[in-house]
Amino acid sequence: MVRTVVGLRLSEWGLERVAESVLLIVAELVTNAVRVAGEREIRVRCVREARGVLVAVWDSAEERPVTRPAMRPGDFGPDARALDDGYDDGTGGWGLPLVQALASGCGVAEGEAGKWVWARVSC
């Protein structure tokens, strides 16, 4: 739903040329927020700036995002538990490196409660 709303906003602003990057970033930031906040509230902001777009996602969890080292092809192999509910094989954590690669800037801003994780995409 968030991707759809942000995509419509980008279209209204005539920013289709950066939509793919912005939508991937929004998806990664919202996914991280849902993961740490669970069923608690999250907020999403999308702001048109003079030279780009700022997207920010707020959640009330104190846990800060952590970027894991990129994995190499040899790090993967068959795993009989891969489809088990709730199983974490430790191969996650690729989202923030993608955000860093696509954004002209990104970071975390502490709020009164929780945090805003943000990324800026230049146009």
Legacy VTK file of the C-alpha trace (Angstrom):
# vtk DataFile Version 3.0
C-alpha trace
ASCII
DATASET POLYDATA
POINTS 123 float
0.000 0.000 0.000
2.819 2.417 0.876
4.539 1.786 -2.472
1.283 2.594 -4.291
0.675 5.841 -2.398
4.290 7.020 -2.794
4.252 6.013 -6.480
1.127 8.097 -7.065
2.709 11.058 -5.297
5.871 10.784 -7.417
3.728 10.664 -10.537
1.831 13.799 -9.426
5.183 15.528 -8.984
6.391 14.385 -12.430
9.222 12.350 -10.894
8.745 9.045 -12.686
12.486 9.023 -13.541
13.406 8.358 -9.881
10.326 6.316 -8.969
11.995 2.887 -9.139
14.754 3.928 -6.742
12.422 5.735 -4.354
9.934 2.857 -4.290
12.637 0.288 -3.568
13.983 2.479 -0.765
10.514 2.967 0.733
9.860 -0.782 0.597
13.138 -1.545 2.396
12.628 1.093 5.090
9.010 0.084 5.744
9.963 -3.605 5.858
12.620 -2.857 8.473
10.175 -0.746 10.499
7.514 -3.474 10.448
10.116 -6.055 11.457
11.173 -4.134 14.578
7.863 -2.462 15.467
5.616 -5.455 14.944
2.012 -4.356 15.118
2.838 -0.968 16.607
2.408 2.214 14.585
4.789 3.227 11.817
4.723 6.492 9.851
5.924 7.303 6.361
6.845 10.702 4.957
7.598 11.551 1.354
8.695 15.142 0.770
9.476 16.846 -2.538
12.649 18.914 -2.233
14.243 21.387 -4.635
16.689 18.785 -5.957
15.135 15.502 -4.959
12.843 13.487 -2.759
13.190 12.731 0.933
11.553 9.589 2.265
11.470 8.804 5.960
9.939 6.017 8.012
9.277 6.297 11.748
8.815 3.476 14.215
8.709 3.465 17.995
11.313 0.726 18.481
14.635 1.717 20.008
16.499 -0.811 17.862
18.619 0.969 15.275
19.080 -0.412 11.762
22.165 -2.569 11.277
23.888 -3.139 7.954
25.298 -6.632 7.616
28.316 -7.337 5.422
27.435 -8.264 1.852
27.405 -11.986 1.225
29.298 -13.735 -1.556
27.958 -16.509 -3.803
29.990 -19.120 -1.886
28.180 -18.152 1.333
24.977 -19.836 0.115
24.141 -23.510 0.060
21.244 -25.948 0.441
19.315 -25.566 3.680
16.652 -28.116 4.630
15.066 -25.614 7.060
14.779 -22.765 4.551
10.969 -23.003 4.268
10.258 -23.502 7.974
8.060 -20.796 9.522
10.115 -18.229 11.427
13.468 -19.665 10.338
16.213 -17.066 9.905
19.243 -18.344 8.055
21.167 -15.133 8.667
21.296 -14.135 4.999
19.114 -11.047 5.440
20.399 -7.526 5.782
20.803 -6.641 2.117
18.218 -3.861 2.247
20.293 -1.109 3.822
23.218 -1.547 1.400
20.673 -1.173 -1.430
19.312 1.989 0.187
22.843 3.370 0.571
23.628 2.604 -3.072
20.477 4.253 -4.433
20.288 7.277 -2.140
22.351 10.442 -2.280
22.187 10.427 1.528
20.599 8.392 4.301
20.638 8.092 8.051
18.770 7.809 11.325
17.314 10.689 13.322
16.277 10.089 16.917
12.821 11.299 17.862
11.091 11.880 21.210
10.110 8.253 21.057
11.484 5.979 18.396
13.426 7.035 15.335
13.131 8.243 11.760
15.147 6.315 9.183
15.493 8.487 6.107
16.934 8.519 2.608
17.261 11.273 0.040
17.173 10.601 -3.712
18.492 13.305 -6.001
16.700 14.217 -9.225
LINES 1 124
123 0 1 2 3 4 5 6 7 8 9 10 11 12 13 14 15 16 17 18 19 20 21 22 23 24 25 26 27 28 29 30 31 32 33 34 35 36 37 38 39 40 41 42 43 44 45 46 47 48 49 50 51 52 53 54 55 56 57 58 59 60 61 62 63 64 65 66 67 68 69 70 71 72 73 74 75 76 77 78 79 80 81 82 83 84 85 86 87 88 89 90 91 92 93 94 95 96 97 98 99 100 101 102 103 104 105 106 107 108 109 110 111 112 113 114 115 116 117 118 119 120 121 122
